[in-house]
Amino acid sequence: MLRLYLGDDRVSMEAAVGAVAARLDPAVATTNLTRLDGASVDLRELVATCQSLPFLGGLRIVVVQRLQERLKALPRDAVSELARALEAMPPTTELILLEPEQRGDGSGHPLYRLAHKQGEVRSFTLAAQGDVSDWIRGRAAKLEMEIAYDAADELHRRVGDDAIRIQSEIEKLSAYCLEDKRIELKHVRELVAPSLESSIFDLVDAIGRREAAKALRLAQELLLRQGEPAARLLAMVGRQFRLLIMAKDLQLTRTPPAQMASQLETPAWLVRRLLEQGQHFTPPELVRALERVLYADQAAKGGSTLGEAAVVLQLVAELTAPG
């Protein structure tokens, strides 16, 4: 059987793999479970592994991660040959393809038809939960913990859609709050460090609201306390303004948010935040802000006498100055 699992909810995806692997005889599980990297695996080795009978009978499970891009780069004939070889797998083989970067129904995968015909195609996406915060509360409940609504929202804001990191942070918070069995907002703020992307959002929010003191504090926090290189910080701020410009353009053409997410190649929650943030800027302001970021980047790379950190702080001061 060929199983195609795709989506960004890697926690649920790995749980599904574990459910299949639980069918293995524990005595030979190590021998009959093989994990391969799709980017580097020899396809002949993959076929040979899948066509091999399991040790001492039972079941053989082959898990391959990120094979799609590799197959898309191959000639169509080579992909067809691989599909025919995998179609001839013995019924004792379970081939599981994991595509954590892929969204949608999986129909674009070169092996989709085979999986749909003789196996299964499953989507594991945080967005499928309806609300990522609901998913977070569900994961906490599995650990017999309760997490406050605002705490779940803040955890998502700080971590983003990285399901593996979310799960790790929930486990850490659960251990910390074990006595009370409840995770509050203060615990998330105390224990969960914001991701760089989340910090950039906060910085651009402060810039958009012309909150100079807050924006400068956030920039200093990133540069001095968190040790982010000025070049990386400028690149992230530039990326944020480019996304805001594109989101604003799509909004003006009445593009639905779901379609925006596809065109911007970003998760739905990020589109929502871009639209909220874009309300603080007019299109000309966004263009001027991006131009200033590019000038600052050139100055930092050109060895400005101010120093890289000072270049960033000067940029923030300019962007928050009254219009």
MOWO-V701146 format. One record per pair of residues at least 24 apart in sequence whose C-alpha atoms are under 6 Angstrom apart, sorted by the first residue. I is the first residue (numbers start at 0). J is the second residue. If there is no record, write none. Layout:
I_J, I_J
This chain:
0_93, 0_117, 0_118, 1_94, 1_95, 1_114, 1_118, 2_95, 2_114, 2_118, 2_119, 2_120, 3_95, 3_96, 3_120, 4_96, 4_97, 4_121, 4_122, 5_97, 5_98, 5_99, 5_101, 5_122, 5_123, 6_99, 6_101, 6_102, 6_122, 6_123, 6_124, 7_99, 7_124, 8_123, 8_124, 8_125, 8_162, 9_162, 10_162, 10_163, 31_59, 32_60, 32_61, 33_61, 34_61, 34_62, 34_63, 35_63, 36_63, 36_64, 37_63, 37_64, 37_65, 37_66, 38_69, 50_88, 58_91, 59_92, 60_92, 60_93, 60_94, 61_94, 62_94, 62_95, 62_96, 63_96, 64_96, 64_97, 65_98, 144_180, 144_181, 145_181, 146_181, 146_182, 147_183, 150_183, 150_184, 157_193, 157_194, 157_197, 158_194, 206_319, 207_279, 209_319, 211_319, 229_307, 229_308, 237_292, 240_289, 243_273
